[in-house]
């Protein structure tokens, strides 16, 4: 059903994916080169990061409306977990693969966008847990009939 707790978790996870657009991974006060030309490193600095964040948000939102098909909803939730894991890994790989390092003077700060994928993972795992719990409840009630 759409009023279940997993709907709240999936909606919050989708929101945390889309919040990546406004919150940077890193910010600095001096512009060196590359990703830090605009003084921040966020998902709009690379198309791959942008695609992963949008796909994660859309898949999480899609899982909300698949409440009639709980096994498919569970599988889609696990795909969203993989995308949430891939997002920070891809961000770090792209930062260092481009030959850019963190500013040498150490004048940088971590942004809230760096921690949003972790929040997404937690929310998606909780949603998957409650989806599986509902599926087991339905199976048990069908067995009693």
TIRO-2110 file (N, C-alpha, C; in Angstrom, 1 decimal):
// TIRO-2110
0.8, -1.2, 0.0, N, 1, A
0.0, 0.0, 0.0, CA, 1, A
0.9, 1.2, 0.0, C, 1, A
0.3, 2.3, -0.5, N, 2, A
1.1, 3.5, -0.6, CA, 2, A
1.3, 4.3, 0.7, C, 2, A
0.5, 4.0, 1.7, N, 3, A
0.6, 4.7, 3.0, CA, 3, A
1.6, 3.9, 3.9, C, 3, A
2.3, 3.0, 3.5, N, 4, A
3.3, 2.2, 4.3, CA, 4, A
4.5, 3.1, 4.6, C, 4, A
5.3, 2.6, 5.6, N, 5, A
6.5, 3.3, 6.0, CA, 5, A
7.6, 3.3, 5.0, C, 5, A
7.6, 2.3, 4.1, N, 6, A
8.6, 2.3, 3.1, CA, 6, A
8.4, 3.4, 2.1, C, 6, A
7.2, 3.8, 1.9, N, 7, A
7.0, 5.0, 1.0, CA, 7, A
7.7, 6.2, 1.5, C, 7, A
7.6, 6.4, 2.8, N, 8, A
8.3, 7.6, 3.4, CA, 8, A
9.8, 7.5, 3.2, C, 8, A
10.4, 6.3, 3.5, N, 9, A
11.8, 6.1, 3.3, CA, 9, A
12.2, 6.3, 1.8, C, 9, A
11.4, 5.7, 0.9, N, 10, A
11.7, 5.9, -0.5, CA, 10, A
11.6, 7.4, -1.0, C, 10, A
10.6, 8.1, -0.5, N, 11, A
10.5, 9.5, -0.8, CA, 11, A
11.7, 10.3, -0.3, C, 11, A
12.1, 10.0, 1.0, N, 12, A
13.2, 10.7, 1.5, CA, 12, A
14.5, 10.4, 0.8, C, 12, A
14.7, 9.1, 0.4, N, 13, A
15.8, 8.7, -0.4, CA, 13, A
15.9, 9.4, -1.7, C, 13, A
14.7, 9.5, -2.4, N, 14, A
14.6, 10.2, -3.7, CA, 14, A
15.0, 11.7, -3.5, C, 14, A
14.5, 12.3, -2.4, N, 15, A
14.8, 13.7, -2.1, CA, 15, A
16.3, 13.9, -1.8, C, 15, A
16.9, 12.9, -1.2, N, 16, A
18.3, 13.1, -0.9, CA, 16, A
19.2, 13.0, -2.2, C, 16, A
18.7, 12.2, -3.1, N, 17, A
19.4, 12.1, -4.4, CA, 17, A
19.2, 13.5, -5.2, C, 17, A
18.0, 14.0, -5.2, N, 18, A
17.8, 15.3, -5.9, CA, 18, A
18.4, 16.5, -5.1, C, 18, A
18.6, 16.3, -3.8, N, 19, A
19.3, 17.4, -3.0, CA, 19, A
20.7, 17.6, -3.4, C, 19, A
21.3, 16.6, -4.1, N, 20, A
22.7, 16.7, -4.6, CA, 20, A
22.8, 17.9, -5.6, C, 20, A
21.8, 18.3, -6.2, N, 21, A
21.9, 19.4, -7.1, CA, 21, A
22.2, 20.8, -6.4, C, 21, A
21.8, 20.9, -5.1, N, 22, A
22.0, 22.1, -4.4, CA, 22, A
23.2, 22.1, -3.4, C, 22, A
23.6, 20.9, -3.1, N, 23, A
24.7, 20.8, -2.1, CA, 23, A
26.0, 20.2, -2.6, C, 23, A
27.1, 20.9, -2.5, N, 24, A
28.3, 20.5, -3.0, CA, 24, A
29.0, 19.4, -2.2, C, 24, A
29.9, 18.7, -2.9, N, 25, A
30.7, 17.7, -2.2, CA, 25, A
31.8, 18.4, -1.4, C, 25, A
32.5, 19.3, -2.1, N, 26, A
33.6, 20.1, -1.5, CA, 26, A
33.5, 21.5, -1.9, C, 26, A
34.0, 22.4, -1.1, N, 27, A
34.1, 23.8, -1.5, CA, 27, A
35.4, 24.4, -1.0, C, 27, A
35.9, 25.4, -1.7, N, 28, A
37.2, 26.0, -1.4, CA, 28, A
37.1, 27.5, -1.6, C, 28, A
38.0, 28.2, -1.0, N, 29, A
38.0, 29.6, -1.1, CA, 29, A
39.0, 30.2, -2.2, C, 29, A
39.8, 29.3, -2.7, N, 30, A
40.7, 29.7, -3.8, CA, 30, A
40.5, 28.8, -5.0, C, 30, A
40.5, 29.3, -6.2, N, 31, A
40.3, 28.6, -7.4, CA, 31, A
41.6, 28.2, -8.0, C, 31, A
41.9, 26.9, -8.1, N, 32, A
43.1, 26.4, -8.7, CA, 32, A
42.9, 26.1, -10.2, C, 32, A
42.2, 25.0, -10.4, N, 33, A
41.9, 24.5, -11.8, CA, 33, A
40.9, 23.4, -11.7, C, 33, A
40.5, 23.0, -12.9, N, 34, A
39.6, 21.9, -13.0, CA, 34, A
38.2, 22.1, -12.4, C, 34, A
37.9, 21.1, -11.5, N, 35, A
36.6, 21.1, -10.8, CA, 35, A
36.4, 22.3, -10.0, C, 35, A
37.4, 22.9, -9.5, N, 36, A
37.3, 24.0, -8.5, CA, 36, A
37.3, 25.4, -9.1, C, 36, A
37.0, 25.5, -10.5, N, 37, A
37.0, 26.8, -11.1, CA, 37, A
35.8, 27.6, -10.5, C, 37, A
34.7, 27.0, -10.1, N, 38, A
33.6, 27.7, -9.6, CA, 38, A
33.6, 27.6, -8.0, C, 38, A
34.7, 27.2, -7.4, N, 39, A
35.0, 27.1, -6.0, CA, 39, A
34.2, 26.0, -5.3, C, 39, A
33.5, 25.2, -6.1, N, 40, A
32.8, 24.0, -5.5, CA, 40, A
33.0, 22.8, -6.4, C, 40, A
32.8, 21.6, -5.8, N, 41, A
32.8, 20.4, -6.6, CA, 41, A
31.5, 19.7, -6.3, C, 41, A
30.6, 19.7, -7.3, N, 42, A
29.3, 19.1, -7.1, CA, 42, A
29.0, 18.2, -8.3, C, 42, A
27.7, 17.7, -8.3, N, 43, A
27.4, 16.7, -9.4, CA, 43, A
27.3, 17.4, -10.8, C, 43, A
27.2, 18.7, -10.8, N, 44, A
27.1, 19.3, -12.1, CA, 44, A
28.4, 19.5, -12.8, C, 44, A
29.5, 19.1, -12.1, N, 45, A
30.8, 19.2, -12.7, CA, 45, A
31.1, 18.0, -13.6, C, 45, A
30.3, 17.0, -13.7, N, 46, A
30.5, 15.9, -14.5, CA, 46, A
29.2, 15.3, -14.9, C, 46, A
29.1, 14.9, -16.2, N, 47, A
27.8, 14.3, -16.7, CA, 47, A
27.6, 12.9, -16.0, C, 47, A
28.6, 12.1, -15.8, N, 48, A
28.4, 10.8, -15.1, CA, 48, A
27.8, 11.0, -13.7, C, 48, A
28.3, 12.0, -13.0, N, 49, A
27.7, 12.2, -11.6, CA, 49, A
26.2, 12.6, -11.7, C, 49, A
26.0, 13.5, -12.7, N, 50, A
24.6, 14.0, -12.9, CA, 50, A
23.7, 12.8, -13.3, C, 50, A
24.1, 11.9, -14.2, N, 51, A
23.3, 10.8, -14.6, CA, 51, A
23.0, 9.9, -13.4, C, 51, A
24.0, 9.6, -12.6, N, 52, A
23.8, 8.7, -11.5, CA, 52, A
22.9, 9.3, -10.5, C, 52, A
23.0, 10.5, -10.2, N, 53, A
22.1, 11.2, -9.2, CA, 53, A
20.6, 11.2, -9.7, C, 53, A
20.5, 11.6, -11.0, N, 54, A
19.1, 11.6, -11.5, CA, 54, A
18.5, 10.2, -11.6, C, 54, A
19.3, 9.2, -12.0, N, 55, A
18.7, 7.9, -12.1, CA, 55, A
18.4, 7.3, -10.7, C, 55, A
19.2, 7.6, -9.7, N, 56, A
18.9, 7.2, -8.3, CA, 56, A
17.7, 7.8, -7.8, C, 56, A
17.5, 9.1, -8.1, N, 57, A
16.2, 9.8, -7.6, CA, 57, A
15.0, 9.3, -8.3, C, 57, A
15.1, 9.1, -9.6, N, 58, A
14.0, 8.6, -10.4, CA, 58, A
13.6, 7.1, -10.1, C, 58, A
14.6, 6.3, -9.9, N, 59, A
14.4, 4.9, -9.5, CA, 59, A
13.7, 4.8, -8.1, C, 59, A
14.2, 5.6, -7.2, N, 60, A
13.6, 5.7, -5.9, CA, 60, A
12.1, 6.1, -5.9, C, 60, A
11.9, 7.1, -6.7, N, 61, A
10.5, 7.6, -6.9, CA, 61, A
9.6, 6.5, -7.6, C, 61, A
10.2, 5.8, -8.6, N, 62, A
9.5, 4.8, -9.3, CA, 62, A
9.1, 3.7, -8.3, C, 62, A
10.0, 3.4, -7.4, N, 63, A
9.7, 2.3, -6.5, CA, 63, A
8.5, 2.6, -5.6, C, 63, A
8.2, 3.8, -5.4, N, 64, A
7.1, 4.2, -4.6, CA, 64, A
5.8, 3.8, -5.2, C, 64, A
5.7, 3.9, -6.5, N, 65, A
4.4, 3.6, -7.2, CA, 65, A
4.3, 2.1, -7.6, C, 65, A
5.3, 1.3, -7.3, N, 66, A
5.2, -0.1, -7.5, CA, 66, A
4.8, -0.9, -6.3, C, 66, A
3.9, -0.3, -5.5, N, 67, A
3.6, -0.9, -4.2, CA, 67, A
2.7, -2.2, -4.4, C, 67, A
2.1, -2.4, -5.6, N, 68, A
1.4, -3.6, -5.8, CA, 68, A
2.3, -4.8, -6.1, C, 68, A
3.5, -4.6, -6.6, N, 69, A
4.4, -5.6, -6.9, CA, 69, A
5.6, -5.5, -6.0, C, 69, A
5.5, -6.0, -4.8, N, 70, A
6.5, -5.9, -3.8, CA, 70, A
7.8, -6.5, -4.2, C, 70, A
7.9, -7.7, -4.9, N, 71, A
9.2, -8.2, -5.2, CA, 71, A
9.9, -7.3, -6.2, C, 71, A
9.2, -6.8, -7.2, N, 72, A
9.9, -5.8, -8.1, CA, 72, A
10.3, -4.5, -7.4, C, 72, A
9.4, -4.1, -6.5, N, 73, A
9.8, -2.9, -5.7, CA, 73, A
11.0, -3.1, -4.9, C, 73, A
11.2, -4.3, -4.3, N, 74, A
12.4, -4.6, -3.6, CA, 74, A
13.6, -4.7, -4.5, C, 74, A
13.5, -5.2, -5.7, N, 75, A
14.7, -5.3, -6.6, CA, 75, A
15.1, -3.9, -7.1, C, 75, A
14.1, -3.1, -7.3, N, 76, A
14.4, -1.7, -7.8, CA, 76, A
15.0, -0.9, -6.6, C, 76, A
14.6, -1.2, -5.4, N, 77, A
15.2, -0.5, -4.3, CA, 77, A
16.7, -0.9, -4.2, C, 77, A
17.0, -2.1, -4.4, N, 78, A
18.4, -2.6, -4.3, CA, 78, A
19.2, -2.0, -5.5, C, 78, A
18.6, -1.7, -6.6, N, 79, A
19.3, -1.0, -7.7, CA, 79, A
19.6, 0.4, -7.3, C, 79, A
18.7, 1.1, -6.6, N, 80, A
18.9, 2.4, -6.1, CA, 80, A
20.0, 2.4, -5.0, C, 80, A
20.1, 1.4, -4.2, N, 81, A
21.2, 1.3, -3.3, CA, 81, A
22.5, 1.2, -4.0, C, 81, A
22.6, 0.4, -5.1, N, 82, A
23.8, 0.4, -5.8, CA, 82, A
24.2, 1.7, -6.4, C, 82, A
23.2, 2.5, -6.9, N, 83, A
23.5, 3.8, -7.4, CA, 83, A
24.0, 4.8, -6.3, C, 83, A
23.4, 4.6, -5.1, N, 84, A
23.8, 5.4, -4.0, CA, 84, A
25.2, 5.1, -3.6, C, 84, A
25.7, 3.9, -3.7, N, 85, A
27.0, 3.5, -3.4, CA, 85, A
28.0, 4.0, -4.5, C, 85, A
27.5, 3.9, -5.8, N, 86, A
28.3, 4.3, -6.9, CA, 86, A
28.6, 5.8, -6.9, C, 86, A
27.7, 6.6, -6.5, N, 87, A
27.8, 8.1, -6.6, CA, 87, A
29.0, 8.6, -5.9, C, 87, A
29.3, 8.4, -4.6, N, 88, A
30.5, 8.9, -4.0, CA, 88, A
31.8, 8.3, -4.5, C, 88, A
31.7, 7.0, -4.9, N, 89, A
32.9, 6.4, -5.4, CA, 89, A
33.3, 7.0, -6.8, C, 89, A
32.3, 7.3, -7.6, N, 90, A
32.5, 7.9, -8.9, CA, 90, A
33.0, 9.3, -8.7, C, 90, A
32.5, 10.0, -7.7, N, 91, A
32.9, 11.4, -7.5, CA, 91, A
34.4, 11.5, -7.1, C, 91, A
34.8, 10.5, -6.2, N, 92, A
36.2, 10.5, -5.8, CA, 92, A
37.1, 10.1, -7.0, C, 92, A
36.7, 9.1, -7.7, N, 93, A
37.5, 8.6, -8.9, CA, 93, A
37.7, 9.7, -9.9, C, 93, A
36.6, 10.4, -10.2, N, 94, A
36.7, 11.5, -11.2, CA, 94, A
37.5, 12.7, -10.7, C, 94, A
37.5, 12.9, -9.4, N, 95, A
38.3, 14.0, -8.9, CA, 95, A
39.8, 13.7, -9.1, C, 95, A
40.2, 12.5, -8.7, N, 96, A
41.6, 12.2, -8.8, CA, 96, A
42.1, 11.7, -10.1, C, 96, A
41.2, 11.1, -10.9, N, 97, A
41.5, 10.7, -12.3, CA, 97, A
41.8, 11.8, -13.2, C, 97, A
41.2, 12.9, -13.0, N, 98, A
41.4, 14.1, -13.8, CA, 98, A
42.7, 14.8, -13.5, C, 98, A
43.5, 14.3, -12.6, N, 99, A
44.8, 14.9, -12.2, CA, 99, A
44.6, 16.0, -11.3, C, 99, A
43.4, 16.2, -10.8, N, 100, A
43.2, 17.3, -9.8, CA, 100, A
43.3, 16.7, -8.4, C, 100, A
43.9, 17.4, -7.6, N, 101, A
43.9, 17.0, -6.2, CA, 101, A
43.2, 18.0, -5.4, C, 101, A
43.0, 17.7, -4.1, N, 102, A
42.5, 18.7, -3.3, CA, 102, A
43.4, 19.9, -3.2, C, 102, A
42.9, 21.1, -2.9, N, 103, A
43.8, 22.2, -2.8, CA, 103, A
45.0, 22.0, -1.9, C, 103, A
46.2, 22.4, -2.3, N, 104, A
47.4, 22.1, -1.6, CA, 104, A
47.4, 22.8, -0.2, C, 104, A
46.9, 24.0, -0.1, N, 105, A
47.0, 24.7, 1.1, CA, 105, A
46.0, 24.2, 2.2, C, 105, A
45.2, 23.2, 1.8, N, 106, A
44.3, 22.6, 2.8, CA, 106, A
43.1, 23.5, 3.1, C, 106, A
42.9, 24.5, 2.2, N, 107, A
41.8, 25.4, 2.4, CA, 107, A
40.5, 24.9, 1.7, C, 107, A
40.0, 23.9, 2.2, N, 108, A
38.7, 23.4, 1.6, CA, 108, A
37.9, 22.8, 2.7, C, 108, A
36.6, 22.7, 2.5, N, 109, A
35.7, 22.1, 3.5, CA, 109, A
34.7, 21.2, 2.8, C, 109, A
34.4, 20.1, 3.5, N, 110, A
33.5, 19.1, 3.0, CA, 110, A
32.1, 19.7, 3.1, C, 110, A
31.3, 19.4, 2.0, N, 111, A
29.9, 19.9, 2.0, CA, 111, A
28.9, 18.8, 2.4, C, 111, A
27.7, 19.2, 2.6, N, 112, A
26.7, 18.2, 3.0, CA, 112, A
26.4, 17.2, 1.8, C, 112, A
26.7, 17.6, 0.6, N, 113, A
26.5, 16.7, -0.5, CA, 113, A
27.3, 15.4, -0.4, C, 113, A
28.4, 15.5, 0.3, N, 114, A
29.2, 14.3, 0.5, CA, 114, A
28.6, 13.2, 1.3, C, 114, A
27.7, 13.6, 2.2, N, 115, A
27.1, 12.7, 3.2, CA, 115, A
25.7, 12.3, 2.7, C, 115, A
25.1, 12.9, 1.7, N, 116, A
23.8, 12.6, 1.3, CA, 116, A
23.7, 11.2, 0.7, C, 116, A
24.7, 10.7, 0.0, N, 117, A
24.6, 9.3, -0.5, CA, 117, A
24.6, 8.3, 0.7, C, 117, A
25.2, 8.6, 1.7, N, 118, A
25.2, 7.7, 2.9, CA, 118, A
23.8, 7.7, 3.5, C, 118, A
23.2, 8.8, 3.6, N, 119, A
21.8, 8.9, 4.1, CA, 119, A
20.9, 8.2, 3.1, C, 119, A
21.1, 8.3, 1.8, N, 120, A
20.3, 7.6, 0.9, CA, 120, A
20.4, 6.0, 1.0, C, 120, A
21.6, 5.6, 1.3, N, 121, A
21.8, 4.1, 1.5, CA, 121, A
21.1, 3.6, 2.7, C, 121, A
21.1, 4.4, 3.8, N, 122, A
20.4, 4.0, 5.0, CA, 122, A
18.9, 4.0, 4.8, C, 122, A
18.4, 5.0, 4.1, N, 123, A
17.0, 5.1, 3.9, CA, 123, A
16.5, 4.0, 2.9, C, 123, A
17.3, 3.7, 1.9, N, 124, A
16.9, 2.6, 1.0, CA, 124, A
17.0, 1.2, 1.6, C, 124, A
18.0, 1.0, 2.4, N, 125, A
18.0, -0.3, 3.1, CA, 125, A
16.9, -0.5, 4.0, C, 125, A
16.5, 0.6, 4.7, N, 126, A
15.3, 0.5, 5.6, CA, 126, A
14.1, 0.2, 4.8, C, 126, A
13.9, 0.9, 3.7, N, 127, A
12.8, 0.7, 2.8, CA, 127, A
12.7, -0.8, 2.3, C, 127, A
13.9, -1.3, 1.9, N, 128, A
13.9, -2.7, 1.4, CA, 128, A
13.5, -3.6, 2.6, C, 128, A
14.0, -3.3, 3.8, N, 129, A
13.7, -4.2, 4.9, CA, 129, A
12.1, -4.2, 5.1, C, 129, A
11.5, -3.1, 5.1, N, 130, A
10.1, -3.0, 5.3, CA, 130, A
9.3, -3.6, 4.2, C, 130, A
9.8, -3.5, 3.0, N, 131, A
9.1, -4.1, 1.8, CA, 131, A
9.2, -5.6, 2.0, C, 131, A
10.3, -6.2, 2.3, N, 132, A
10.4, -7.6, 2.6, CA, 132, A
9.6, -8.1, 3.7, C, 132, A
9.5, -7.2, 4.8, N, 133, A
8.6, -7.6, 5.9, CA, 133, A
7.2, -7.6, 5.5, C, 133, A
6.7, -6.7, 4.6, N, 134, A
5.3, -6.7, 4.1, CA, 134, A
5.1, -8.0, 3.2, C, 134, A
6.1, -8.3, 2.4, N, 135, A
5.9, -9.5, 1.6, CA, 135, A
5.8, -10.7, 2.4, C, 135, A
6.6, -10.9, 3.4, N, 136, A
6.5, -12.0, 4.3, CA, 136, A
5.2, -12.1, 5.0, C, 136, A
4.7, -10.9, 5.4, N, 137, A
3.4, -10.9, 6.1, CA, 137, A
2.2, -11.3, 5.1, C, 137, A
2.3, -10.9, 3.9, N, 138, A
1.3, -11.3, 2.9, CA, 138, A
1.4, -12.8, 2.6, C, 138, A
2.6, -13.3, 2.5, N, 139, A
2.8, -14.8, 2.3, CA, 139, A
2.2, -15.6, 3.5, C, 139, A
2.5, -15.1, 4.7, N, 140, A
2.0, -15.8, 5.9, CA, 140, A
0.5, -15.8, 5.9, C, 140, A
-0.1, -14.7, 5.6, N, 141, A
-1.6, -14.6, 5.6, CA, 141, A
-2.2, -15.4, 4.5, C, 141, A
-1.5, -15.5, 3.3, N, 142, A
-2.1, -16.4, 2.3, CA, 142, A
-2.0, -17.8, 2.6, C, 142, A
-1.0, -18.2, 3.4, N, 143, A
-0.8, -19.6, 3.8, CA, 143, A
-1.9, -20.0, 4.8, C, 143, A
-2.4, -19.0, 5.6, N, 144, A
-3.4, -19.3, 6.6, CA, 144, A
-4.8, -19.5, 5.9, C, 144, A
-5.0, -19.0, 4.7, N, 145, A
-6.3, -19.1, 4.1, CA, 145, A
-6.6, -20.5, 3.6, C, 145, A
END
